[in-house]
Amino acid sequence: MQPATAKQLDVLVRICVVCYIILCILLLFAVVSASSESSLVETESIGQVFLIGINRPEKHNCVNQATAQQLWDAVKHFETDEELRVAVLYGKGLTCSDIYN
């Protein structure tokens, strides 16, 4: 086996740098996604009205598994609170989709 040439080492270093950058971007995306999942659904009580807002405007408020779980939790809260009489479901931002992603 022959030793690597300077050109081959240069290409290998460039590939490693690109892989490192991609890894950093993916890790950053994972951290942002994990922190934003805590507020995919926002709720607020105003008198006897319970507002349930889907907070994924960047995804046109499509419902994914985490959002579905938070919606389920919000509905259970509404059902168990005897002071609440009506629930209003809405999407934050300009659009609201009925698509599950």
Wavefront OBJ file of the C-alpha trace (Angstrom):
o trace
v 0.000 0.000 0.000
v 1.404 3.376 -1.022
v 1.339 6.429 1.233
v -1.251 9.068 0.435
v -0.204 11.980 -1.693
v -0.553 15.585 -0.562
v -3.506 16.026 -2.946
v -5.283 12.967 -1.527
v -4.728 14.217 2.031
v -6.068 17.631 1.052
v -9.227 16.045 -0.365
v -9.631 13.929 2.765
v -9.285 16.972 5.019
v -11.878 18.871 2.962
v -14.308 15.956 3.223
v -13.787 15.824 6.997
v -14.440 19.567 7.297
v -17.666 19.279 5.271
v -18.809 16.320 7.393
v -18.059 18.290 10.560
v -20.083 21.270 9.313
v -23.012 19.018 8.400
v -22.849 17.360 11.818
v -22.877 20.760 13.555
v -25.893 21.869 11.520
v -27.771 18.656 12.322
v -26.994 18.981 16.029
v -28.131 22.606 16.025
v -31.347 21.608 14.265
v -31.939 18.840 16.822
v -31.471 21.243 19.740
v -33.825 23.820 18.196
v -36.412 21.140 17.410
v -36.258 19.680 20.895
v -36.674 23.063 22.544
v -39.529 24.107 20.259
v -41.476 20.880 20.795
v -42.299 21.978 24.319
v -44.583 24.686 22.940
v -46.165 23.112 19.864
v -49.580 23.664 21.418
v -50.393 26.708 23.528
v -53.472 26.923 25.731
v -55.203 29.756 27.511
v -58.376 30.030 29.557
v -60.503 33.153 29.217
v -63.519 32.796 31.466
v -65.314 29.659 30.334
v -63.519 29.594 26.974
v -60.459 27.397 26.476
v -58.206 28.421 23.589
v -56.012 25.732 22.011
v -53.454 27.098 19.548
v -51.278 24.956 17.294
v -47.920 26.738 17.267
v -46.146 25.442 14.142
v -46.577 28.302 11.661
v -43.354 27.361 9.840
v -45.022 24.012 8.996
v -48.443 25.564 8.265
v -49.549 24.086 11.593
v -49.414 20.520 10.313
v -49.781 18.035 13.136
v -46.942 15.625 13.828
v -46.775 13.026 16.591
v -45.493 15.451 19.241
v -48.164 18.013 18.341
v -50.868 15.335 18.412
v -49.805 14.331 21.924
v -49.897 17.928 23.124
v -53.319 18.437 21.492
v -54.564 15.305 23.250
v -53.276 16.627 26.579
v -55.000 19.982 25.966
v -58.320 18.290 25.171
v -58.046 16.128 28.302
v -57.429 19.285 30.350
v -60.516 20.904 28.803
v -62.662 17.860 29.533
v -61.617 17.649 33.188
v -62.031 21.360 33.999
v -65.688 21.829 34.942
v -65.390 25.631 34.701
v -64.709 25.488 30.963
v -67.673 25.347 28.568
v -66.231 25.720 25.067
v -62.896 25.022 23.406
v -61.610 26.898 20.362
v -58.923 25.270 18.222
v -56.888 27.590 16.019
v -53.571 27.733 14.229
v -50.959 30.413 14.868
v -49.698 32.357 11.889
v -51.308 32.840 8.512
v -52.297 29.259 7.667
v -53.696 26.183 9.314
v -53.507 22.800 7.668
v -55.426 19.607 8.313
v -52.425 17.507 7.281
v -50.535 15.124 9.546
v -46.775 15.076 8.874
l 1 2 3 4 5 6 7 8 9 10 11 12 13 14 15 16 17 18 19 20 21 22 23 24 25 26 27 28 29 30 31 32 33 34 35 36 37 38 39 40 41 42 43 44 45 46 47 48 49 50 51 52 53 54 55 56 57 58 59 60 61 62 63 64 65 66 67 68 69 70 71 72 73 74 75 76 77 78 79 80 81 82 83 84 85 86 87 88 89 90 91 92 93 94 95 96 97 98 99 100 101
